[in-house]
Structures are given as structure tokens and as C-alpha cells.
Amino acid sequence: MDKIVGKHSEYTYQLLTRYPNPQKRLEAGFDKLIEIKRLTASKIQDILSVAPRSIGTTSPAREFEIIEIIKHYKRLIDKAETCVNDLMAEFNSVITTVTGIGGRLGAVILAEIRNIHAFDNPAQLQAFAGLDSSIYQSDQIDLAGRMVKRSSPHLR
């Protein structure tokens, strides 16, 4: 099943928490599985098609273990998000005032830039981020092309 759905996505956690074994997923059927957010119809069909071929026995102890591991992951994720938000509040950066940039994205941007004072002007920061466009020049034409992608993909 790990080839059908991501290992650490919210819908995988919901799927395994509600239906921790293949038999329960089959019993739930398409109508119940589609209630899980971000789980698409095609993925549900794939999940249901591999369920009868799954190897192993169902064990209440194993199901309990899976659910507890998922809860543990969620607690760790929540703790990490709290730490990031606390650090961002400590920095008191103006980056989060930009529409669409919250604590997590702001932290990623600041981590990639490292020191904003290393840039003398906005054009240097733009080039560092790989957001400058390529330039095509000849004797008669100056054209701006596609965005240059030579920086960190996290920053872009």
C-alpha cells in the first residue's frame, strides 16, 4: 500500500487510524473511504484492489500499535510546529506580514536566506533565490526568458 499512498500524509494517517487492516478497508468500501480528505477516487480504487491480496493476519495488537504510532507522529509534528512558531515569534520578522506567508513558510525562507544583511540590494536577494530571469541578448534584441533555477528549491 505504501506505493499507493504517501507514508507520512494526513490522509494516510486517517486511513490507517480508521481502517488499520485490509479487511476493514474492504468492509468500509468506497463510500466510507471517500470521506477521508484528499484521498482521491483513483487511490481508493487502488487501495481496494490490493486489499484482497494483502498478506498476513489481522491482529488487534498490531492495529493498536499502528494507531499509537500515528498518534505519536502527530504529537511530534505538533511539537515541531509549536517550536517553529515560537522561534518565529521570537525573531519578530516582517516576512510573515506578506500575504500567504505564515510561520512555517517564513521559517523556511529565513533558514534558506540565513542573513538578510548579506545582500546589498533586492536584486542580489532575487538572484540568490533564483528568481531572476534568463536574458537573451543580440545586437538588436534584449529579451527576458524563463526563470533561472539555480538556487535552493525550498527558497524558490
C-alpha positions in Angstrom: 0.0 0.0 0.0 3.0 2.3 0.5 3.3 2.6 -3.3 -0.3 3.9 -3.5 -0.3 6.5 -0.7 2.4 8.5 0.9 3.8 7.2 4.2 3.5 10.5 6.1 0.5 12.3 4.8 -2.6 13.3 6.8 -4.9 11.2 4.7 -2.7 8.1 5.2 -2.8 8.7 9.0 -6.6 9.0 8.8 -6.9 5.9 6.6 -4.8 3.7 8.9 -6.4 5.1 12.1 -9.9 4.4 10.9 -9.2 1.2 8.9 -5.9 -0.3 10.2 -6.1 -3.6 8.2 -7.0 -4.5 4.7 -10.2 -6.3 5.8 -11.6 -3.2 7.5 -10.8 -1.2 4.4 -12.7 -3.6 2.2 -15.6 -3.6 4.6 -15.7 0.2 4.7 -15.9 0.3 0.9 -15.6 3.2 -1.4 -18.3 5.4 0.2 -16.6 5.5 3.6 -13.1 5.9 2.2 -14.1 8.8 0.1 -14.9 10.7 3.3 -11.2 11.0 4.0 -10.0 14.3 2.8 -7.5 14.4 -0.1 -8.0 10.7 -0.8 -8.9 10.5 -4.5 -11.3 8.1 -6.1 -8.4 6.5 -8.1 -6.3 6.0 -5.0 -9.3 4.4 -3.2 -9.8 2.0 -6.2 -6.1 1.1 -5.9 -6.4 0.6 -2.1 -9.5 -1.6 -2.5 -7.9 -3.6 -5.4 -4.8 -4.6 -3.4 -6.6 -5.3 -0.1 -7.7 -8.8 -1.0 -4.1 -9.7 -2.0 -2.6 -8.4 1.2 -0.5 -11.0 3.1 -0.7 -11.6 6.8 -3.2 -11.9 9.5 -5.2 -9.2 11.3 -4.2 -8.6 14.9 -5.8 -6.3 17.3 -2.4 -5.8 18.9 -0.9 -4.8 15.6 -3.8 -2.4 14.8 -3.4 -0.8 18.2 0.3 -0.4 17.6 -0.3 1.3 14.2 -2.8 3.7 15.7 -0.4 4.6 18.6 2.5 5.1 16.2 0.3 7.5 14.2 -0.7 9.4 17.3 3.0 9.6 18.3 3.9 11.0 14.8 1.1 13.6 15.1 2.4 14.7 18.6 5.9 15.1 17.2 4.7 17.1 14.2 2.6 19.3 16.5 5.6 19.8 18.8 7.9 20.8 15.9 5.3 23.2 14.5 5.0 24.8 18.0 8.8 25.2 18.2 8.9 26.8 14.7 6.1 29.2 15.6 7.8 30.1 18.9 11.1 30.8 17.1 9.3 32.9 14.5 7.6 34.9 17.3 11.0 35.4 18.9 12.5 36.7 15.6 9.6 39.0 15.1 10.3 39.1 11.4 8.3 41.2 9.0 8.3 38.3 6.5 5.1 36.9 8.0 3.3 40.2 7.2 3.4 39.3 3.5 0.1 37.8 2.4 0.3 34.0 2.2 3.5 33.6 4.3 2.8 32.1 7.7 5.1 30.8 10.4 6.2 27.7 8.6 6.9 29.2 5.2 8.5 32.2 6.8 10.9 30.0 8.8 11.9 28.1 5.6 12.6 31.3 3.8 14.6 32.8 6.7 16.5 29.5 7.0 17.5 29.5 3.3 18.4 33.2 3.2 20.4 32.9 6.5 21.5 36.5 6.8 19.4 39.2 5.0 22.2 41.7 5.7 24.5 39.8 3.4 22.6 41.3 0.4 23.3 44.9 -0.6 20.1 45.3 -2.6 16.9 43.4 -3.5 18.3 42.3 -6.9 21.0 40.3 -5.1 18.4 38.6 -3.0 16.3 37.9 -6.0 19.4 36.3 -7.8 20.3 34.3 -4.7 16.7 32.9 -4.7 17.0 32.0 -8.3 14.0 34.3 -9.2 15.8 36.3 -11.8 15.0 35.6 -15.4 17.5 34.5 -18.0 18.4 37.2 -20.6 18.7 36.6 -24.3 20.7 39.4 -26.0 21.8 40.0 -29.5 22.8 43.2 -31.3 19.2 44.2 -31.9 17.2 42.4 -29.2 17.1 42.2 -25.4 14.6 39.5 -24.2 13.9 38.2 -20.7 13.4 34.5 -20.7 12.3 31.9 -18.2 13.1 32.0 -14.5 16.6 30.7 -13.8 16.5 27.8 -11.4 20.0 27.6 -9.8 19.2 28.1 -6.2 17.6 26.2 -3.4 14.3 24.7 -4.5 12.9 25.4 -1.0 13.6 29.1 -1.4 12.2 29.3 -4.9 
